[in-house]
Each structure stands twice: as C-alpha cells, then as structure tokens.
C-alpha cells in the first residue's frame, strides 16, 4: 500500500468516526436545545449562555468538538468529495441512534433511506474510496463563485424561515441554511489546510475569517432549527446540505477525480446518488393536518 493510499484510508476512517460523533452530538444538542430558552440573534451572548447552561447541549457540543477534529483530519487526509460522501453516510448512525436511544419513531420510508445510504457506503468502500491524493489546491475563481452562491442561498433560507405563513417548514429551512454554513466552513478548512504547509502564519489567511464567520452563523442557525423543527428531519437536512455542498465543491473547486474509467465513474456516481436519495427519504413526510397547523 502506498503512502497516499494509507493517508486516504486513515482519512476515511476519521470521516466515519466523525460521522458517528457528529450525529450523536446533534441528538444530544437537540435534547438540550429544546430545554433551553429560545435563541435570539439580537442577544447572541445571552443565547449562547442559555444554551450551555443546558447539560445535554454542553455534552453534545463537547462531543461535536471531538467529531470536528476528526472531520478536519478527514478533510486534510482524504479527497474532499469522497471523504464528505462517507460523512453523508452518517445518517445511518442518526436514524439508528434516534430510534434506539432517543425515543424517535422511524417508519418504513425512513428505514429504506437507511438501506440506500448503507449500500452507497459499500459501493464507495469496494471501489477503493478515492483517486489520487488529498490535494488542497483550488481554483480561486471557482472558490469565490461557490462560496458566494452558498452564502446567498443561506441568507435566502434564513429570510424565508422568518415568513410566518410557512411555520411547519421553518425549522427545516433554517436547518438547510445551517448546513450550507457548515459546508462553507468545510470548504474553507480544506483550502486553509494547504496554506498551513508554510507554518502557523498560514492561519492569517482570509479563509480563517470565512471559517469563523460561517461557524458562528451555523452555531445559532442550527440551535434555533433544533428548537423549532422535528429533530430527525432537521438534523438530516442539515447534514445533507452540508455534505452535498462540500461534495460539489470538491469536484468543481478542488478538482477531485471521480474515477479513471467509465465503470468506476459510473459506480461512484450511483453511490453519490444513493446517499442523497437515502438522505432525502429519512425525514418523515409532513402530514396534511400538520401542514395546515392543526393541533390534532
């Protein structure tokens, strides 16, 4: 096994562990967020203190910090599109943990989604998990276009969530916005990892500002989405938005290769598609009565 293959393999293991930790952390944070006072962006410091006074939020956040460190390792060691696909497969962990240990009930539709994600992970594993090294070189123009589009979409979703006429979907919309924020941060981390080769001075990169800004936005957007939306649905769409945006960036901005021949490319494209389809099936459908706001 070459050093490149070993590095990619370690990166994918980090991604898998990060996926497990991230989804468990999300479930703990959901439990803590619903017990905390409403997040109010007009008072960010007070909202932050209120969240961390909740035991389960603090436990979830601590676990999320460990998962984030593994996530950074995965982004550094493995091609961003393949590593992020494994992270997307963490929805398997979400569904199992939510039903077995957190009191959520999943129907047949949700378990079909789990199966599709599991199959896609198997396909990625059997095809070797990625071509080439985990290079962090990128197109500056492509990066600016990608990050600009993601920011605009996130802001539009935040504004949409403020529309009272769609109260049932507000948590989902805000969860998608939070996911895009996480994706923006992930892509900037990947870009920054290349600049750190020159030493700690690389942290002075403008991408550090992007990482912090996107992280703060996602912190509050995610907390509020967990307070006002269905837990599993919100966590799922947040994960899908983050992973889909980062996979797209890996292919379009960093030049990750899907494969070297038609068969390999076809298998991996199917694997990516199954991850997204499976993820889309996991959130439970909204009943008509709920959509109309009926208490029954």
TORKOL-4160 file (C-alpha; in steps of 0.2 Angstrom, whole numbers, padded with zeros to 4 digits, m for minus):
296
<pt num="1" X="0000" Y="0000" Z="0000"/>
<pt num="2" X="0007" Y="0017" Z="m0005"/>
<pt num="3" X="0009" Y="0031" Z="0007"/>
<pt num="4" X="m0005" Y="0040" Z="m0002"/>
<pt num="5" X="m0017" Y="0026" Z="m0001"/>
<pt num="6" X="m0013" Y="0024" Z="0018"/>
<pt num="7" X="m0016" Y="0043" Z="0020"/>
<pt num="8" X="m0033" Y="0042" Z="0011"/>
<pt num="9" X="m0038" Y="0026" Z="0021"/>
<pt num="10" X="m0034" Y="0035" Z="0038"/>
<pt num="11" X="m0044" Y="0050" Z="0032"/>
<pt num="12" X="m0059" Y="0039" Z="0028"/>
<pt num="13" X="m0058" Y="0031" Z="0045"/>
<pt num="14" X="m0058" Y="0048" Z="0053"/>
<pt num="15" X="m0073" Y="0053" Z="0042"/>
<pt num="16" X="m0083" Y="0038" Z="0048"/>
<pt num="17" X="m0079" Y="0041" Z="0066"/>
<pt num="18" X="m0083" Y="0060" Z="0064"/>
<pt num="19" X="m0100" Y="0055" Z="0056"/>
<pt num="20" X="m0104" Y="0044" Z="0071"/>
<pt num="21" X="m0099" Y="0058" Z="0083"/>
<pt num="22" X="m0107" Y="0072" Z="0074"/>
<pt num="23" X="m0124" Y="0063" Z="0073"/>
<pt num="24" X="m0124" Y="0058" Z="0091"/>
<pt num="25" X="m0119" Y="0076" Z="0096"/>
<pt num="26" X="m0133" Y="0083" Z="0086"/>
<pt num="27" X="m0146" Y="0072" Z="0095"/>
<pt num="28" X="m0139" Y="0077" Z="0112"/>
<pt num="29" X="m0139" Y="0095" Z="0106"/>
<pt num="30" X="m0157" Y="0093" Z="0101"/>
<pt num="31" X="m0162" Y="0087" Z="0118"/>
<pt num="32" X="m0153" Y="0102" Z="0126"/>
<pt num="33" X="m0159" Y="0115" Z="0114"/>
<pt num="34" X="m0177" Y="0111" Z="0116"/>
<pt num="35" X="m0175" Y="0113" Z="0135"/>
<pt num="36" X="m0166" Y="0130" Z="0133"/>
<pt num="37" X="m0174" Y="0147" Z="0131"/>
<pt num="38" X="m0177" Y="0152" Z="0113"/>
<pt num="39" X="m0161" Y="0158" Z="0103"/>
<pt num="40" X="m0162" Y="0176" Z="0099"/>
<pt num="41" X="m0149" Y="0183" Z="0087"/>
<pt num="42" X="m0152" Y="0200" Z="0094"/>
<pt num="43" X="m0144" Y="0194" Z="0110"/>
<pt num="44" X="m0131" Y="0182" Z="0105"/>
<pt num="45" X="m0121" Y="0181" Z="0121"/>
<pt num="46" X="m0136" Y="0178" Z="0132"/>
<pt num="47" X="m0142" Y="0165" Z="0120"/>
<pt num="48" X="m0125" Y="0156" Z="0120"/>
<pt num="49" X="m0125" Y="0156" Z="0139"/>
<pt num="50" X="m0143" Y="0149" Z="0140"/>
<pt num="51" X="m0138" Y="0135" Z="0128"/>
<pt num="52" X="m0123" Y="0130" Z="0138"/>
<pt num="53" X="m0132" Y="0130" Z="0154"/>
<pt num="54" X="m0142" Y="0115" Z="0147"/>
<pt num="55" X="m0132" Y="0100" Z="0152"/>
<pt num="56" X="m0137" Y="0090" Z="0136"/>
<pt num="57" X="m0132" Y="0104" Z="0125"/>
<pt num="58" X="m0115" Y="0106" Z="0133"/>
<pt num="59" X="m0112" Y="0087" Z="0132"/>
<pt num="60" X="m0117" Y="0087" Z="0113"/>
<pt num="61" X="m0106" Y="0102" Z="0110"/>
<pt num="62" X="m0091" Y="0094" Z="0118"/>
<pt num="63" X="m0094" Y="0078" Z="0108"/>
<pt num="64" X="m0096" Y="0089" Z="0092"/>
<pt num="65" X="m0079" Y="0097" Z="0095"/>
<pt num="66" X="m0071" Y="0080" Z="0095"/>
<pt num="67" X="m0080" Y="0075" Z="0079"/>
<pt num="68" X="m0075" Y="0091" Z="0071"/>
<pt num="69" X="m0057" Y="0087" Z="0075"/>
<pt num="70" X="m0059" Y="0071" Z="0066"/>
<pt num="71" X="m0068" Y="0080" Z="0052"/>
<pt num="72" X="m0053" Y="0092" Z="0050"/>
<pt num="73" X="m0042" Y="0076" Z="0049"/>
<pt num="74" X="m0053" Y="0068" Z="0036"/>
<pt num="75" X="m0053" Y="0084" Z="0025"/>
<pt num="76" X="m0034" Y="0085" Z="0026"/>
<pt num="77" X="m0030" Y="0067" Z="0023"/>
<pt num="78" X="m0043" Y="0062" Z="0010"/>
<pt num="79" X="m0050" Y="0069" Z="m0006"/>
<pt num="80" X="m0064" Y="0081" Z="m0001"/>
<pt num="81" X="m0078" Y="0073" Z="m0011"/>
<pt num="82" X="m0075" Y="0055" Z="m0006"/>
<pt num="83" X="m0072" Y="0060" Z="0012"/>
<pt num="84" X="m0088" Y="0070" Z="0013"/>
<pt num="85" X="m0098" Y="0056" Z="0005"/>
<pt num="86" X="m0093" Y="0045" Z="0020"/>
<pt num="87" X="m0098" Y="0059" Z="0032"/>
<pt num="88" X="m0115" Y="0060" Z="0022"/>
<pt num="89" X="m0117" Y="0041" Z="0026"/>
<pt num="90" X="m0118" Y="0046" Z="0045"/>
<pt num="91" X="m0136" Y="0047" Z="0043"/>
<pt num="92" X="m0137" Y="0029" Z="0046"/>
<pt num="93" X="m0130" Y="0032" Z="0063"/>
<pt num="94" X="m0143" Y="0046" Z="0065"/>
<pt num="95" X="m0158" Y="0035" Z="0062"/>
<pt num="96" X="m0152" Y="0020" Z="0072"/>
<pt num="97" X="m0147" Y="0031" Z="0087"/>
<pt num="98" X="m0163" Y="0042" Z="0086"/>
<pt num="99" X="m0174" Y="0027" Z="0087"/>
<pt num="100" X="m0165" Y="0015" Z="0098"/>
<pt num="101" X="m0159" Y="0028" Z="0111"/>
<pt num="102" X="m0168" Y="0045" Z="0109"/>
<pt num="103" X="m0186" Y="0040" Z="0108"/>
<pt num="104" X="m0189" Y="0044" Z="0090"/>
<pt num="105" X="m0200" Y="0033" Z="0079"/>
<pt num="106" X="m0195" Y="0030" Z="0061"/>
<pt num="107" X="m0206" Y="0022" Z="0048"/>
<pt num="108" X="m0203" Y="0010" Z="0033"/>
<pt num="109" X="m0199" Y="0025" Z="0022"/>
<pt num="110" X="m0185" Y="0031" Z="0034"/>
<pt num="111" X="m0178" Y="0013" Z="0035"/>
<pt num="112" X="m0177" Y="0012" Z="0016"/>
<pt num="113" X="m0167" Y="0028" Z="0016"/>
<pt num="114" X="m0155" Y="0020" Z="0028"/>
<pt num="115" X="m0153" Y="0005" Z="0017"/>
<pt num="116" X="m0149" Y="0015" Z="0002"/>
<pt num="117" X="m0136" Y="0025" Z="0012"/>
<pt num="118" X="m0128" Y="0009" Z="0018"/>
<pt num="119" X="m0127" Y="0002" Z="0000"/>
<pt num="120" X="m0119" Y="0018" Z="m0006"/>
<pt num="121" X="m0106" Y="0017" Z="0008"/>
<pt num="122" X="m0102" Y="m0001" Z="0002"/>
<pt num="123" X="m0100" Y="0004" Z="m0016"/>
<pt num="124" X="m0088" Y="0018" Z="m0011"/>
<pt num="125" X="m0078" Y="0005" Z="0000"/>
<pt num="126" X="m0077" Y="m0008" Z="m0013"/>
<pt num="127" X="m0071" Y="0004" Z="m0026"/>
<pt num="128" X="m0057" Y="0010" Z="m0015"/>
<pt num="129" X="m0063" Y="0027" Z="m0009"/>
<pt num="130" X="m0054" Y="0039" Z="m0020"/>
<pt num="131" X="m0041" Y="0043" Z="m0033"/>
<pt num="132" X="m0025" Y="0052" Z="m0031"/>
<pt num="133" X="m0020" Y="0062" Z="m0015"/>
<pt num="134" X="m0029" Y="0074" Z="m0004"/>
<pt num="135" X="m0023" Y="0089" Z="m0013"/>
<pt num="136" X="m0029" Y="0106" Z="m0007"/>
<pt num="137" X="m0025" Y="0116" Z="m0022"/>
<pt num="138" X="m0040" Y="0125" Z="m0029"/>
<pt num="139" X="m0047" Y="0137" Z="m0042"/>
<pt num="140" X="m0048" Y="0154" Z="m0033"/>
<pt num="141" X="m0062" Y="0160" Z="m0046"/>
<pt num="142" X="m0071" Y="0143" Z="m0043"/>
<pt num="143" X="m0070" Y="0145" Z="m0024"/>
<pt num="144" X="m0076" Y="0163" Z="m0024"/>
<pt num="145" X="m0091" Y="0158" Z="m0035"/>
<pt num="146" X="m0095" Y="0143" Z="m0025"/>
<pt num="147" X="m0094" Y="0152" Z="m0008"/>
<pt num="148" X="m0104" Y="0167" Z="m0015"/>
<pt num="149" X="m0118" Y="0156" Z="m0021"/>
<pt num="150" X="m0119" Y="0146" Z="m0004"/>
<pt num="151" X="m0119" Y="0162" Z="0006"/>
<pt num="152" X="m0133" Y="0169" Z="m0005"/>
<pt num="153" X="m0144" Y="0153" Z="m0003"/>
<pt num="154" X="m0141" Y="0153" Z="0015"/>
<pt num="155" X="m0147" Y="0171" Z="0018"/>
<pt num="156" X="m0162" Y="0167" Z="0007"/>
<pt num="157" X="m0167" Y="0152" Z="0018"/>
<pt num="158" X="m0164" Y="0162" Z="0034"/>
<pt num="159" X="m0176" Y="0176" Z="0027"/>
<pt num="160" X="m0188" Y="0163" Z="0021"/>
<pt num="161" X="m0189" Y="0155" Z="0038"/>
<pt num="162" X="m0195" Y="0171" Z="0045"/>
<pt num="163" X="m0211" Y="0170" Z="0035"/>
<pt num="164" X="m0224" Y="0166" Z="0047"/>
<pt num="165" X="m0236" Y="0158" Z="0033"/>
<pt num="166" X="m0224" Y="0143" Z="0032"/>
<pt num="167" X="m0222" Y="0139" Z="0051"/>
<pt num="168" X="m0221" Y="0120" Z="0049"/>
<pt num="169" X="m0206" Y="0121" Z="0037"/>
<pt num="170" X="m0196" Y="0135" Z="0047"/>
<pt num="171" X="m0185" Y="0123" Z="0056"/>
<pt num="172" X="m0181" Y="0113" Z="0040"/>
<pt num="173" X="m0177" Y="0129" Z="0031"/>
<pt num="174" X="m0166" Y="0135" Z="0045"/>
<pt num="175" X="m0158" Y="0118" Z="0046"/>
<pt num="176" X="m0153" Y="0119" Z="0027"/>
<pt num="177" X="m0146" Y="0136" Z="0030"/>
<pt num="178" X="m0136" Y="0130" Z="0044"/>
<pt num="179" X="m0130" Y="0115" Z="0033"/>
<pt num="180" X="m0124" Y="0127" Z="0020"/>
<pt num="181" X="m0114" Y="0137" Z="0033"/>
<pt num="182" X="m0106" Y="0121" Z="0039"/>
<pt num="183" X="m0102" Y="0117" Z="0020"/>
<pt num="184" X="m0094" Y="0134" Z="0018"/>
<pt num="185" X="m0083" Y="0132" Z="0033"/>
<pt num="186" X="m0078" Y="0114" Z="0027"/>
<pt num="187" X="m0073" Y="0121" Z="0010"/>
<pt num="188" X="m0063" Y="0135" Z="0018"/>
<pt num="189" X="m0054" Y="0122" Z="0030"/>
<pt num="190" X="m0049" Y="0112" Z="0015"/>
<pt num="191" X="m0042" Y="0127" Z="0007"/>
<pt num="192" X="m0033" Y="0133" Z="0023"/>
<pt num="193" X="m0025" Y="0116" Z="0025"/>
<pt num="194" X="m0014" Y="0119" Z="0010"/>
<pt num="195" X="m0008" Y="0136" Z="0017"/>
<pt num="196" X="m0003" Y="0128" Z="0034"/>
<pt num="197" X="0011" Y="0120" Z="0025"/>
<pt num="198" X="0021" Y="0136" Z="0027"/>
<pt num="199" X="0018" Y="0136" Z="0046"/>
<pt num="200" X="0007" Y="0144" Z="0058"/>
<pt num="201" X="0007" Y="0160" Z="0048"/>
<pt num="202" X="m0005" Y="0151" Z="0036"/>
<pt num="203" X="m0019" Y="0154" Z="0049"/>
<pt num="204" X="m0018" Y="0173" Z="0044"/>
<pt num="205" X="m0027" Y="0168" Z="0028"/>
<pt num="206" X="m0043" Y="0176" Z="0024"/>
<pt num="207" X="m0051" Y="0158" Z="0024"/>
<pt num="208" X="m0049" Y="0159" Z="0043"/>
<pt num="209" X="m0061" Y="0173" Z="0043"/>
<pt num="210" X="m0073" Y="0163" Z="0032"/>
<pt num="211" X="m0072" Y="0148" Z="0044"/>
<pt num="212" X="m0075" Y="0158" Z="0060"/>
<pt num="213" X="m0090" Y="0168" Z="0052"/>
<pt num="214" X="m0098" Y="0153" Z="0044"/>
<pt num="215" X="m0096" Y="0143" Z="0060"/>
<pt num="216" X="m0104" Y="0157" Z="0071"/>
<pt num="217" X="m0119" Y="0158" Z="0059"/>
<pt num="218" X="m0121" Y="0139" Z="0059"/>
<pt num="219" X="m0120" Y="0138" Z="0078"/>
<pt num="220" X="m0135" Y="0149" Z="0080"/>
<pt num="221" X="m0145" Y="0144" Z="0065"/>
<pt num="222" X="m0143" Y="0125" Z="0069"/>
<pt num="223" X="m0148" Y="0128" Z="0088"/>
<pt num="224" X="m0163" Y="0138" Z="0083"/>
<pt num="225" X="m0168" Y="0125" Z="0070"/>
<pt num="226" X="m0167" Y="0111" Z="0083"/>
<pt num="227" X="m0179" Y="0121" Z="0094"/>
<pt num="228" X="m0192" Y="0124" Z="0081"/>
<pt num="229" X="m0191" Y="0109" Z="0070"/>
<pt num="230" X="m0193" Y="0090" Z="0071"/>
<pt num="231" X="m0177" Y="0083" Z="0077"/>
<pt num="232" X="m0173" Y="0069" Z="0065"/>
<pt num="233" X="m0179" Y="0079" Z="0050"/>
<pt num="234" X="m0169" Y="0095" Z="0054"/>
<pt num="235" X="m0153" Y="0085" Z="0058"/>
<pt num="236" X="m0155" Y="0075" Z="0042"/>
<pt num="237" X="m0157" Y="0091" Z="0030"/>
<pt num="238" X="m0143" Y="0100" Z="0039"/>
<pt num="239" X="m0132" Y="0085" Z="0036"/>
<pt num="240" X="m0137" Y="0083" Z="0018"/>
<pt num="241" X="m0135" Y="0102" Z="0014"/>
<pt num="242" X="m0118" Y="0102" Z="0022"/>
<pt num="243" X="m0112" Y="0086" Z="0013"/>
<pt num="244" X="m0119" Y="0090" Z="m0004"/>
<pt num="245" X="m0112" Y="0107" Z="m0005"/>
<pt num="246" X="m0095" Y="0101" Z="0000"/>
<pt num="247" X="m0095" Y="0086" Z="m0012"/>
<pt num="248" X="m0100" Y="0099" Z="m0026"/>
<pt num="249" X="m0085" Y="0110" Z="m0020"/>
<pt num="250" X="m0073" Y="0095" Z="m0020"/>
<pt num="251" X="m0077" Y="0091" Z="m0039"/>
<pt num="252" X="m0079" Y="0109" Z="m0045"/>
<pt num="253" X="m0067" Y="0119" Z="m0035"/>
<pt num="254" X="m0053" Y="0106" Z="m0029"/>
<pt num="255" X="m0053" Y="0096" Z="m0045"/>
<pt num="256" X="m0056" Y="0079" Z="m0036"/>
<pt num="257" X="m0057" Y="0065" Z="m0048"/>
<pt num="258" X="m0072" Y="0053" Z="m0048"/>
<pt num="259" X="m0063" Y="0039" Z="m0057"/>
<pt num="260" X="m0051" Y="0034" Z="m0071"/>
<pt num="261" X="m0063" Y="0023" Z="m0081"/>
<pt num="262" X="m0081" Y="0023" Z="m0086"/>
<pt num="263" X="m0086" Y="0009" Z="m0075"/>
<pt num="264" X="m0078" Y="0016" Z="m0059"/>
<pt num="265" X="m0085" Y="0033" Z="m0063"/>
<pt num="266" X="m0102" Y="0025" Z="m0065"/>
<pt num="267" X="m0102" Y="0015" Z="m0049"/>
<pt num="268" X="m0096" Y="0031" Z="m0039"/>
<pt num="269" X="m0109" Y="0042" Z="m0047"/>
<pt num="270" X="m0123" Y="0029" Z="m0042"/>
<pt num="271" X="m0115" Y="0029" Z="m0024"/>
<pt num="272" X="m0116" Y="0048" Z="m0023"/>
<pt num="273" X="m0134" Y="0047" Z="m0029"/>
<pt num="274" X="m0139" Y="0034" Z="m0017"/>
<pt num="275" X="m0133" Y="0044" Z="m0002"/>
<pt num="276" X="m0143" Y="0059" Z="m0007"/>
<pt num="277" X="m0159" Y="0049" Z="m0011"/>
<pt num="278" X="m0157" Y="0039" Z="0005"/>
<pt num="279" X="m0154" Y="0055" Z="0015"/>
<pt num="280" X="m0170" Y="0063" Z="0007"/>
<pt num="281" X="m0180" Y="0048" Z="0012"/>
<pt num="282" X="m0175" Y="0049" Z="0031"/>
<pt num="283" X="m0185" Y="0064" Z="0036"/>
<pt num="284" X="m0203" Y="0059" Z="0039"/>
<pt num="285" X="m0216" Y="0067" Z="0027"/>
<pt num="286" X="m0227" Y="0081" Z="0034"/>
<pt num="287" X="m0245" Y="0076" Z="0037"/>
<pt num="288" X="m0258" Y="0087" Z="0029"/>
<pt num="289" X="m0265" Y="0092" Z="0046"/>
<pt num="290" X="m0248" Y="0097" Z="0052"/>
<pt num="291" X="m0245" Y="0107" Z="0036"/>
<pt num="292" X="m0261" Y="0117" Z="0040"/>
<pt num="293" X="m0256" Y="0120" Z="0058"/>
<pt num="294" X="m0270" Y="0109" Z="0065"/>
<pt num="295" X="m0266" Y="0104" Z="0083"/>
<pt num="296" X="m0274" Y="0087" Z="0080"/>
